[in-house]
């Protein structure tokens, strides 16, 4: 991420970013955004927090809100270990080189699909604001300003790693090692020393089991998978480390073969058959759902601290991720095993509704009933 921030800050300071935003304006207008939306999305490939904060350069309120809502779909550096874990779990990843590009571009595709669908809704209706941006001359960035920009972003990430990620890892350890066994609450390695899977009696298992019904249609409802997803909402980096804690693997990373085996074992049924569609569903949901706490706070600021808009943004991200994961699992199970359930039908209905919203003509809303459209007309005048 340090190298990535060096490159991104160089592109910003040398005058290239404003030009690529101008070039991308014509492309982005096809799915309801302006060229200025490209800069936040490019920055989000490093970290979602500065990416969301970069939307403040978009003057139009509607465009800024929609960009802040969809820009975290772009896989940031914290999400890449999740993709690497999936590649490793599938026979070491050597024969599945296509997985990383597939899931990376899935995030970019989600931005395009969301932009088109949201632009056809009343709150975001109307043409994107005219593109106006100063194009500075190409120049070598001043070393001091370049260093300060790099340091600012790296320091923010290190701060998050040393506070939010560390604190959440400690919390996950506590919840997974304390619980109730035979009517006694305490430290499970002591009170349940003779039980190999003592963590199934932990507080974390209770929370994951209680919320498992939400993710059962997606193909994964084990408390380990649910618990890791919850920790991923705190910081996406937590997802891999949480599996390491739950499976008792010290120093676990996405390159650990022991973690690959433990992760893939969650998707093997009683007959010894691995359900790869469920694995894909889990990764897709965690890549597309609401971002980390720090990015959620940034989204709230870009929504002008409006709680309703903030909740709507997070709700849309989670709902979109849930629907995509539902389609991946149920269609995949139908193709591979011929399994058709009620949720398979729901998945096809959801897919049909998404396609309808994508390809239906742009509706015309009455400006007298649409405050956003009247605001747009006032800005243009």
Sine and cosine of phi, psi and omega as CSV:
sin_phi,cos_phi,sin_psi,cos_psi,sin_omega,cos_omega
0.00,0.00,-0.53,0.85,0.05,-1.00
-0.88,0.48,-0.71,0.70,0.02,-1.00
-0.90,0.43,-0.64,0.76,0.00,-1.00
-0.89,0.46,-0.68,0.73,0.01,-1.00
-0.92,0.40,-0.57,0.82,0.06,-1.00
-0.87,0.49,-0.72,0.70,-0.03,-1.00
-0.92,0.38,-0.70,0.72,-0.03,-1.00
-0.90,0.43,-0.68,0.73,0.00,-1.00
-0.92,0.40,-0.56,0.83,0.07,-1.00
-0.90,0.44,-0.69,0.72,0.02,-1.00
-0.89,0.46,-0.59,0.81,0.01,-1.00
-0.94,0.35,-0.70,0.72,-0.14,-0.99
-0.99,0.16,-0.32,0.95,-0.05,-1.00
-1.00,0.01,-0.06,1.00,0.02,-1.00
0.99,-0.11,0.10,0.99,-0.06,-1.00
-0.99,0.17,-0.59,0.80,-0.12,-0.99
-0.87,0.50,-0.68,0.73,-0.01,-1.00
-0.90,0.44,-0.56,0.83,0.00,-1.00
-0.96,0.29,-0.64,0.76,0.01,-1.00
-0.93,0.36,-0.51,0.86,0.09,-1.00
-0.91,0.42,-0.64,0.77,0.04,-1.00
-0.91,0.42,-0.68,0.73,0.00,-1.00
-0.91,0.42,-0.63,0.77,-0.07,-1.00
-0.99,0.16,-0.12,0.99,-0.05,-1.00
-0.87,0.49,-0.69,0.72,-0.01,-1.00
-0.90,0.44,-0.61,0.79,0.01,-1.00
-0.94,0.35,-0.72,0.69,-0.08,-1.00
-0.93,0.38,-0.48,0.88,0.02,-1.00
-0.91,0.41,-0.36,0.93,0.01,-1.00
-0.93,0.37,-0.42,0.91,0.06,-1.00
-0.84,-0.54,0.57,0.82,0.27,-0.96
1.00,0.04,0.16,0.99,0.00,-1.00
-0.85,-0.53,0.22,-0.98,0.05,-1.00
-0.98,-0.19,0.17,-0.99,-0.01,-1.00
-0.89,0.46,-0.42,0.91,0.01,-1.00
-0.92,0.39,-0.32,0.95,0.02,-1.00
-0.95,0.31,-0.31,0.95,-0.04,-1.00
-0.93,0.37,-0.60,0.80,-0.05,-1.00
-0.89,0.45,-0.76,0.65,0.06,-1.00
-0.85,0.53,-0.60,0.80,-0.03,-1.00
-0.94,0.33,-0.59,0.81,0.05,-1.00
-0.93,0.37,-0.66,0.75,0.03,-1.00
-0.91,0.40,-0.55,0.83,0.00,-1.00
-0.90,0.43,-0.32,0.95,0.07,-1.00
-0.91,0.41,-0.34,0.94,0.11,-0.99
-1.00,-0.03,-0.81,0.59,0.01,-1.00
-0.42,-0.91,0.68,-0.73,-0.06,-1.00
-0.94,0.34,-0.44,0.90,-0.06,-1.00
-0.91,0.42,-0.83,0.56,0.06,-1.00
-0.91,0.41,-0.45,0.89,0.05,-1.00
-0.90,0.44,-0.72,0.69,0.03,-1.00
-0.92,0.40,-0.65,0.76,-0.01,-1.00
-0.90,0.43,-0.46,0.89,0.01,-1.00
-0.94,0.35,-0.22,0.98,0.02,-1.00
-0.94,0.33,-0.18,0.98,-0.01,-1.00
-0.91,0.40,-0.27,0.96,0.04,-1.00
-0.97,0.22,-0.17,0.99,0.01,-1.00
-1.00,0.05,0.91,-0.42,-0.12,-0.99
-0.94,0.34,-0.67,0.74,-0.07,-1.00
-0.94,0.35,0.80,-0.61,-0.09,-1.00
-0.90,0.44,-0.67,0.75,-0.02,-1.00
-0.90,0.43,-0.71,0.70,0.02,-1.00
-0.90,0.43,-0.64,0.77,-0.01,-1.00
-0.91,0.42,-0.68,0.74,-0.01,-1.00
-0.91,0.40,-0.67,0.74,-0.01,-1.00
-0.93,0.36,-0.61,0.79,0.04,-1.00
-0.90,0.44,-0.69,0.72,0.03,-1.00
-0.90,0.44,-0.50,0.87,-0.03,-1.00
-0.96,0.28,-0.56,0.83,-0.13,-0.99
-0.95,-0.32,-0.21,0.98,-0.13,-0.99
-0.93,0.37,-0.43,0.90,-0.01,-1.00
-0.98,0.21,-0.03,1.00,0.15,-0.99
-0.93,0.38,-0.45,0.90,0.03,-1.00
-0.91,0.42,0.82,-0.57,-0.04,-1.00
-0.88,0.47,0.86,-0.51,0.05,-1.00
-1.00,0.05,0.05,-1.00,-0.02,-1.00
-0.88,0.48,-0.48,0.88,-0.01,-1.00
-0.96,0.29,-0.35,0.94,-0.01,-1.00
-1.00,0.03,-0.30,0.95,-0.05,-1.00
-0.89,0.45,-0.60,0.80,0.08,-1.00
-0.87,0.49,-0.47,0.88,0.05,-1.00
-0.91,0.41,-0.68,0.73,0.04,-1.00
-0.91,0.41,-0.66,0.76,0.01,-1.00
-0.90,0.44,-0.60,0.80,0.04,-1.00
-0.89,0.45,-0.66,0.75,0.03,-1.00
-0.90,0.43,-0.68,0.74,0.02,-1.00
-0.88,0.47,-0.67,0.75,0.01,-1.00
-0.92,0.39,-0.61,0.79,-0.01,-1.00
-0.92,0.40,-0.45,0.89,0.02,-1.00
-1.00,0.00,0.98,0.21,0.08,-1.00
0.80,0.59,0.74,0.67,0.09,-1.00
0.97,0.26,-0.05,1.00,0.07,-1.00
0.98,0.19,-0.09,1.00,-0.08,-1.00
-0.90,0.43,-0.60,0.80,-0.03,-1.00
-1.00,-0.09,0.09,1.00,-0.08,-1.00
-0.78,-0.62,0.74,0.67,0.00,-1.00
-0.89,0.46,-0.40,0.92,-0.09,-1.00
-0.97,0.23,-0.18,0.98,-0.08,-1.00
-0.92,0.39,-0.71,0.70,-0.03,-1.00
-0.87,0.50,-0.78,0.62,0.06,-1.00
-0.87,0.49,-0.60,0.80,-0.03,-1.00
-0.87,0.49,-0.77,0.64,-0.05,-1.00
-0.97,0.26,-0.48,0.87,0.05,-1.00
-0.92,0.39,-0.74,0.68,-0.01,-1.00
-0.97,0.26,-0.27,0.96,0.13,-0.99
-0.89,0.46,-0.64,0.77,0.04,-1.00
-0.90,0.43,-0.67,0.75,0.03,-1.00
-0.92,0.40,-0.64,0.77,0.06,-1.00
-0.89,0.46,-0.60,0.80,0.03,-1.00
-0.89,0.46,-0.59,0.81,0.05,-1.00
-0.89,0.46,-0.72,0.69,-0.04,-1.00
-0.91,0.42,-0.75,0.66,-0.02,-1.00
-0.88,0.47,-0.69,0.73,-0.01,-1.00
-0.91,0.42,-0.64,0.77,0.02,-1.00
-0.87,0.49,-0.69,0.72,-0.01,-1.00
-0.92,0.39,-0.71,0.70,-0.05,-1.00
-0.93,0.37,-0.68,0.73,-0.03,-1.00
-0.93,0.36,-0.54,0.84,-0.02,-1.00
-0.92,0.38,-0.33,0.94,0.02,-1.00
-1.00,-0.05,0.19,0.98,0.10,-1.00
-0.97,-0.24,0.38,-0.92,-0.11,-0.99
-0.88,0.48,-0.67,0.74,-0.04,-1.00
-0.89,0.45,-0.44,0.90,-0.07,-1.00
-0.92,-0.39,0.18,0.98,-0.08,-1.00
-0.91,0.41,0.39,-0.92,0.01,-1.00
0.94,-0.34,0.32,-0.95,0.01,-1.00
-0.96,0.29,0.55,-0.83,0.10,-0.99
-0.86,0.52,0.46,-0.89,-0.03,-1.00
-0.90,0.44,0.48,-0.87,0.02,-1.00
-0.85,0.53,0.57,-0.82,-0.05,-1.00
-1.00,0.09,0.90,-0.44,0.05,-1.00
-0.74,-0.68,0.89,-0.46,-0.01,-1.00
-0.42,-0.91,0.67,-0.74,0.05,-1.00
-0.96,0.27,0.71,-0.70,0.02,-1.00
-0.96,-0.28,0.99,-0.12,0.00,-1.00
-0.94,0.33,0.35,-0.94,0.03,-1.00
-0.93,0.36,0.53,-0.85,0.08,-1.00
-0.88,0.47,0.67,-0.74,-0.01,-1.00
-0.36,-0.93,0.37,-0.93,0.12,-0.99
-0.97,0.25,0.81,-0.59,-0.02,-1.00
-0.90,0.43,0.56,-0.83,0.08,-1.00
-0.90,0.44,0.72,-0.70,-0.09,-1.00
-0.87,0.50,-0.61,0.79,-0.04,-1.00
-0.91,0.41,-0.76,0.65,-0.01,-1.00
-0.91,0.42,-0.62,0.78,0.03,-1.00
-0.88,0.48,-0.73,0.69,0.01,-1.00
-0.89,0.45,-0.65,0.76,-0.02,-1.00
-0.90,0.43,-0.64,0.77,0.03,-1.00
-0.91,0.42,-0.69,0.72,0.03,-1.00
-0.90,0.44,-0.70,0.71,-0.03,-1.00
-0.90,0.44,-0.63,0.77,-0.02,-1.00
-0.87,0.49,-0.70,0.72,-0.03,-1.00
-0.97,0.25,-0.66,0.75,0.03,-1.00
-0.91,0.41,-0.63,0.78,0.02,-1.00
-0.90,0.43,-0.61,0.79,0.02,-1.00
-0.90,0.43,-0.64,0.77,0.01,-1.00
-0.94,0.34,-0.68,0.74,0.02,-1.00
-0.90,0.45,-0.61,0.79,0.04,-1.00
-0.89,0.46,-0.67,0.74,0.04,-1.00
-0.91,0.42,-0.64,0.76,0.00,-1.00
-0.92,0.40,-0.58,0.82,-0.06,-1.00
-1.00,0.09,-0.21,0.98,-0.02,-1.00
-0.89,-0.46,-0.95,0.31,-0.10,-1.00
-0.90,0.44,-0.76,0.65,-0.06,-1.00
-0.92,0.38,-0.68,0.73,0.00,-1.00
-0.90,0.43,-0.73,0.69,-0.02,-1.00
-0.89,0.45,-0.65,0.76,-0.01,-1.00
-0.93,0.36,-0.56,0.83,0.05,-1.00
-0.91,0.42,-0.64,0.77,0.06,-1.00
-0.90,0.43,-0.66,0.75,0.02,-1.00
-0.89,0.45,-0.68,0.74,0.02,-1.00
-0.90,0.44,-0.64,0.77,0.04,-1.00
-0.88,0.48,-0.69,0.73,-0.01,-1.00
-0.89,0.45,-0.75,0.66,-0.05,-1.00
-0.91,0.42,-0.49,0.87,-0.04,-1.00
-1.00,0.05,-0.20,0.98,-0.03,-1.00
-0.91,-0.41,-0.10,1.00,0.05,-1.00
-0.87,-0.49,0.66,-0.75,-0.01,-1.00
-0.05,-1.00,-0.23,-0.97,-0.04,-1.00
-0.93,-0.37,0.80,-0.60,0.03,-1.00
-0.73,-0.68,0.87,-0.49,-0.01,-1.00
0.80,0.60,0.70,0.71,0.07,-1.00
0.99,0.17,0.05,1.00,-0.02,-1.00
-0.91,-0.42,0.79,-0.61,0.05,-1.00
-0.99,-0.11,0.73,-0.69,0.02,-1.00
0.10,-0.99,-0.34,-0.94,-0.03,-1.00
-0.98,0.18,0.93,-0.36,-0.17,-0.98
-0.87,0.49,-0.62,0.78,0.03,-1.00
-0.86,0.51,-0.30,0.95,0.03,-1.00
-0.99,-0.14,-0.76,0.66,-0.07,-1.00
-0.99,0.16,-0.29,0.96,0.03,-1.00
-0.77,-0.64,0.71,0.71,-0.09,-1.00
-0.90,0.43,-0.45,0.89,-0.05,-1.00
-1.00,0.08,-0.10,1.00,-0.01,-1.00
-0.99,-0.14,0.84,-0.55,-0.06,-1.00
-0.92,0.39,-0.71,0.71,-0.01,-1.00
-0.98,-0.18,0.83,0.56,-0.05,-1.00
-0.89,0.45,-0.38,0.93,-0.03,-1.00
-0.92,0.38,-0.28,0.96,0.06,-1.00
-0.93,0.36,-0.21,0.98,0.06,-1.00
-0.98,-0.18,0.11,0.99,-0.11,-0.99
-0.98,0.18,0.21,-0.98,0.08,-1.00
-0.89,0.45,-0.60,0.80,0.00,-1.00
-0.91,0.42,-0.62,0.78,0.05,-1.00
-0.90,0.43,-0.60,0.80,0.02,-1.00
-0.91,0.42,-0.69,0.72,0.01,-1.00
-0.92,0.40,-0.73,0.68,0.00,-1.00
-0.89,0.46,-0.64,0.77,0.02,-1.00
-0.92,0.39,-0.58,0.82,0.00,-1.00
-0.93,0.37,-0.52,0.86,-0.03,-1.00
-0.99,-0.14,0.03,1.00,-0.08,-1.00
-0.88,0.47,-0.49,0.87,-0.05,-1.00
-0.89,0.45,-0.43,0.90,0.00,-1.00
-0.92,0.39,-0.57,0.82,-0.11,-0.99
-0.97,-0.23,-0.04,1.00,0.01,-1.00
-0.85,0.53,-0.66,0.75,0.05,-1.00
-0.90,0.44,-0.27,0.96,-0.01,-1.00
-1.00,0.01,-0.05,1.00,0.07,-1.00
0.99,-0.14,-0.02,1.00,0.01,-1.00
-0.60,-0.80,0.86,-0.51,-0.01,-1.00
-0.69,-0.72,0.14,0.99,0.05,-1.00
-0.90,0.43,0.52,-0.86,-0.07,-1.00
-0.91,0.42,-0.47,0.88,0.04,-1.00
-0.90,0.43,-0.71,0.70,-0.01,-1.00
-0.91,0.41,-0.67,0.74,0.00,-1.00
-0.92,0.39,-0.67,0.74,-0.01,-1.00
-0.89,0.46,-0.66,0.75,0.01,-1.00
-0.91,0.40,-0.58,0.81,0.03,-1.00
-0.91,0.41,-0.66,0.75,0.05,-1.00
-0.89,0.46,-0.69,0.72,0.02,-1.00
-0.91,0.41,-0.48,0.88,0.05,-1.00
-0.92,0.40,-0.41,0.91,0.07,-1.00
-0.94,0.33,-0.43,0.90,0.07,-1.00
-0.96,0.29,-0.75,0.66,0.08,-1.00
-0.35,-0.94,0.76,-0.65,-0.09,-1.00
-0.88,0.48,-0.46,0.89,0.04,-1.00
-0.90,0.44,-0.36,0.93,-0.06,-1.00
-0.93,0.37,-0.41,0.91,-0.15,-0.99
-0.87,0.50,-0.73,0.69,-0.01,-1.00
-0.93,0.36,-0.70,0.71,-0.02,-1.00
-0.92,0.40,-0.52,0.86,0.04,-1.00
-0.90,0.43,-0.67,0.74,0.07,-1.00
-0.88,0.48,-0.62,0.79,0.03,-1.00
-0.88,0.47,-0.65,0.76,0.02,-1.00
-0.93,0.38,-0.71,0.71,-0.08,-1.00
-0.92,0.39,-0.58,0.81,-0.02,-1.00
-1.00,-0.03,0.08,1.00,0.05,-1.00
0.93,0.37,0.55,0.84,-0.02,-1.00
-0.96,-0.30,0.95,-0.31,0.02,-1.00
-0.94,0.33,0.50,-0.87,0.01,-1.00
0.81,0.59,0.61,0.79,-0.06,-1.00
-0.97,0.25,0.74,-0.67,0.12,-0.99
-0.73,-0.68,0.08,-1.00,-0.01,-1.00
-0.93,0.38,-0.16,0.99,0.02,-1.00
-0.98,-0.18,0.10,1.00,-0.02,-1.00
-0.99,0.15,0.85,-0.53,0.01,-1.00
-0.91,0.41,-0.54,0.84,0.04,-1.00
-0.91,0.42,-0.62,0.78,0.03,-1.00
-0.94,0.34,-0.59,0.80,0.07,-1.00
-0.84,0.54,-0.74,0.68,-0.04,-1.00
-0.91,0.41,-0.67,0.74,-0.01,-1.00
-0.92,0.39,-0.64,0.77,0.00,-1.00
-0.91,0.42,-0.73,0.68,-0.03,-1.00
-0.92,0.39,-0.44,0.90,-0.01,-1.00
-0.91,0.41,-0.37,0.93,0.01,-1.00
-0.93,0.37,-0.32,0.95,-0.10,-1.00
-0.94,-0.34,0.29,0.96,0.05,-1.00
-0.98,-0.21,0.80,-0.60,-0.03,-1.00
-1.00,0.09,-0.08,-1.00,-0.05,-1.00
-0.89,0.45,-0.41,0.91,0.01,-1.00
-1.00,0.04,0.07,1.00,0.01,-1.00
0.99,0.16,0.28,0.96,-0.02,-1.00
-0.99,-0.12,0.78,-0.63,0.04,-1.00
-1.00,0.06,0.74,-0.67,0.02,-1.00
-0.98,-0.19,1.00,-0.02,-0.06,-1.00
-0.91,0.42,-0.52,0.85,0.00,-1.00
-0.88,0.47,-0.59,0.80,0.05,-1.00
-0.92,0.39,-0.61,0.79,0.04,-1.00
-0.90,0.44,-0.71,0.71,0.04,-1.00
-0.88,0.47,-0.63,0.77,-0.01,-1.00
-0.88,0.47,-0.70,0.72,0.01,-1.00
-0.88,0.48,-0.73,0.69,-0.02,-1.00
-0.91,0.41,-0.68,0.74,-0.01,-1.00
-0.88,0.47,-0.67,0.74,-0.01,-1.00
-0.90,0.45,-0.71,0.71,-0.04,-1.00
-0.94,0.34,-0.42,0.91,0.05,-1.00
-0.98,0.20,-0.50,0.87,-0.14,-0.99
-0.97,-0.25,-0.29,0.96,-0.08,-1.00
-0.95,0.30,-0.08,-1.00,-0.04,-1.00
-0.80,0.60,0.59,-0.80,-0.06,-1.00
-0.97,0.25,-0.19,-0.98,-0.02,-1.00
-0.93,0.37,0.20,-0.98,-0.03,-1.00
-0.85,0.53,-0.65,0.76,-0.03,-1.00
-0.89,0.46,-0.68,0.73,0.03,-1.00
-0.94,0.35,-0.56,0.83,0.07,-1.00
-0.87,0.49,-0.66,0.75,0.05,-1.00
-0.90,0.44,-0.61,0.79,0.04,-1.00
-0.92,0.40,-0.63,0.77,0.03,-1.00
-0.89,0.46,-0.66,0.75,0.01,-1.00
-0.87,0.50,-0.66,0.75,0.01,-1.00
-0.91,0.42,-0.63,0.78,0.00,-1.00
-0.97,0.25,-0.25,0.97,0.13,-0.99
-1.00,-0.01,0.31,0.95,0.00,-1.00
0.87,0.50,0.55,0.84,0.01,-1.00
0.84,0.54,0.44,0.90,0.06,-1.00
-1.00,0.09,0.92,-0.40,-0.08,-1.00
-0.89,0.46,-0.62,0.78,-0.03,-1.00
-0.90,0.43,-0.71,0.71,0.02,-1.00
-0.92,0.39,-0.61,0.79,0.00,-1.00
-0.90,0.44,-0.72,0.69,0.02,-1.00
-0.91,0.40,-0.58,0.81,0.04,-1.00
-0.90,0.43,-0.63,0.77,0.02,-1.00
-0.90,0.43,-0.75,0.66,0.00,-1.00
-0.91,0.40,-0.62,0.78,0.02,-1.00
-0.90,0.44,-0.65,0.76,0.02,-1.00
-0.90,0.43,-0.68,0.73,-0.01,-1.00
-0.88,0.48,-0.71,0.70,-0.01,-1.00
-0.93,0.38,-0.66,0.75,0.00,-1.00
-0.92,0.40,-0.66,0.75,0.03,-1.00
-0.89,0.45,-0.69,0.73,0.02,-1.00
-0.90,0.44,-0.64,0.76,-0.01,-1.00
-0.90,0.44,-0.69,0.72,-0.01,-1.00
-0.92,0.40,-0.69,0.73,0.01,-1.00
-0.89,0.46,-0.69,0.72,0.03,-1.00
-0.90,0.43,-0.62,0.79,0.04,-1.00
-0.87,0.48,-0.70,0.72,0.00,-1.00
-0.91,0.40,-0.70,0.72,-0.02,-1.00
-0.86,0.51,-0.74,0.67,-0.07,-1.00
-0.93,0.36,-0.78,0.63,-0.13,-0.99
-0.95,0.32,-0.63,0.78,0.07,-1.00
-0.93,0.37,-0.63,0.77,0.04,-1.00
-0.89,0.46,-0.68,0.73,0.04,-1.00
-0.90,0.43,-0.59,0.81,0.02,-1.00
-0.92,0.40,-0.65,0.76,-0.03,-1.00
-0.95,0.32,-0.68,0.73,-0.11,-0.99
-0.99,0.14,-0.72,0.69,-0.11,-0.99
-0.92,-0.38,-0.10,0.99,-0.03,-1.00
0.95,0.31,0.37,0.93,-0.03,-1.00
-0.99,0.12,0.81,-0.58,0.03,-1.00
-0.80,-0.60,0.87,-0.49,0.01,-1.00
-0.81,-0.58,-0.03,-1.00,0.06,-1.00
-0.87,0.50,-0.63,0.78,-0.01,-1.00
-0.94,0.35,-0.42,0.91,0.12,-0.99
-0.90,0.44,-0.68,0.73,0.07,-1.00
-0.89,0.45,-0.66,0.75,0.04,-1.00
-0.88,0.47,-0.63,0.78,0.01,-1.00
-0.89,0.45,-0.67,0.74,0.01,-1.00
-0.93,0.37,-0.60,0.80,0.05,-1.00
-0.90,0.43,-0.69,0.72,0.03,-1.00
-0.89,0.46,-0.65,0.76,0.04,-1.00
-0.90,0.44,-0.65,0.76,0.01,-1.00
-0.90,0.43,-0.65,0.76,0.01,-1.00
-0.92,0.40,-0.62,0.79,0.04,-1.00
-0.91,0.42,-0.68,0.73,0.02,-1.00
-0.90,0.43,-0.62,0.79,0.04,-1.00
-0.89,0.47,-0.71,0.70,0.00,-1.00
-0.92,0.40,-0.53,0.85,0.01,-1.00
-0.93,0.36,-0.68,0.73,-0.20,-0.98
-0.97,-0.25,-0.05,1.00,0.04,-1.00
-0.95,0.30,0.45,-0.89,-0.02,-1.00
-0.89,0.45,0.44,-0.90,0.03,-1.00
-0.91,0.41,0.87,-0.49,-0.02,-1.00
-0.94,0.34,0.43,-0.90,0.04,-1.00
-0.95,-0.30,0.90,-0.44,-0.02,-1.00
-0.99,-0.13,0.53,-0.85,0.05,-1.00
-0.95,0.31,0.85,-0.52,-0.05,-1.00
-0.89,0.46,-0.47,0.88,0.01,-1.00
-0.93,0.38,-0.38,0.93,0.00,-1.00
-0.98,-0.20,-0.04,1.00,-0.10,-0.99
-0.84,-0.54,0.96,-0.27,-0.05,-1.00
-0.90,0.44,-0.57,0.82,-0.04,-1.00
-0.91,0.41,-0.67,0.75,0.01,-1.00
-0.91,0.41,-0.61,0.79,0.03,-1.00
-0.92,0.38,-0.59,0.81,0.07,-1.00
-0.89,0.45,-0.66,0.75,0.02,-1.00
-0.87,0.49,-0.70,0.71,-0.02,-1.00
-0.90,0.43,-0.59,0.81,0.04,-1.00
-0.92,0.39,-0.63,0.78,0.03,-1.00
-0.91,0.43,-0.65,0.76,-0.02,-1.00
-0.93,0.36,-0.62,0.78,0.02,-1.00
-0.93,0.37,0.00,0.00,0.00,0.00
